[in-house]
Amino acid sequence: MEVRVNSGFLMKNTKKESETHPDYTGTWADDDGTEYYLNAWLNTSSKSGSKYFKITRGKAKVPRQDVAPAPAAVTGLDDDIPF
């Protein structure tokens, strides 16, 4: 599904396996076009009983190209370390 800038979508999470997994998942596109994971949980207010969504934006789906890559693994370490 194509996402326009400054907009997104949520769909029912069909892979939910525990209560901590979001009820809905989707994508949000920032004003620079970067797409992020979007998660939502359907909750009920303990005070009013009204239903509401708790929404979080996750990591970028595709890392930005202007960010330096992670450093390579360190080699040549001493193998005599006892742990």
Secondary structure, DSSP 8 states (H G I E B T S, - for coil): ----TTEEEEEE-TT--STTS-SEEEEEE-TTS-EEEEEEEEEE-TTT--EEEEEEEEEESS--TTS-----------TT---
